[in-house]
Amino acid sequence: MRYLVVITEDLEDGGYNASCPALPGCHSEGATIEEAMDGIREAIACYLESLSIDDLPAPAPAPVVTEVEVA
């Protein structure tokens, strides 16, 4: 299953924050984008596993997000 992940730079503390909007509370951080991505993959896997243990369905992946240029 594929989920949208949002990565933002942490301007105050340095590093990067990663979150998965389709899974409330599912987030991670890392010193690099790669570390943040590794962490969010693990967080998503744990989130989905906990849903499975509780016999709850996995949320549908979020819609496609794109950029728009504004003059």
RACOR-V632766 format. One record per residue. RES is the residue in one letter. OMEGA is omega in degrees with one decimal (NA if undefined). Layout:
res omega
RES OMEGA
RES OMEGA
This chain:
res omega
M 179.6
R 177.2
Y 174.8
L 177.4
V 177.9
V 178.0
I 177.7
T 177.3
E 177.5
D -174.5
L -179.7
E -173.6
D -174.5
G -179.7
G -173.9
Y 175.2
N 178.1
A 177.4
S 178.5
C -174.9
P -178.8
A -177.4
L -175.8
P 179.0
G -178.5
C -178.3
H -179.8
S 176.0
E 178.4
G 178.8
A 178.9
T 176.0
I -179.5
E 178.2
E 177.9
A 178.6
M 177.5
D -179.5
G -178.6
I 174.6
R 179.4
E 179.7
A 178.5
I 179.6
A 179.0
C 179.4
Y -178.7
L 177.6
E 179.9
S 175.1
L -179.4
S 179.3
I -179.9
D -178.8
D 176.8
L -179.8
P 174.5
A 177.7
P 176.6
A 176.5
P -179.6
A 178.2
P 177.9
V 178.6
V 179.5
T 179.5
E 174.3
V 178.9
E 179.4
V -177.9
A NA
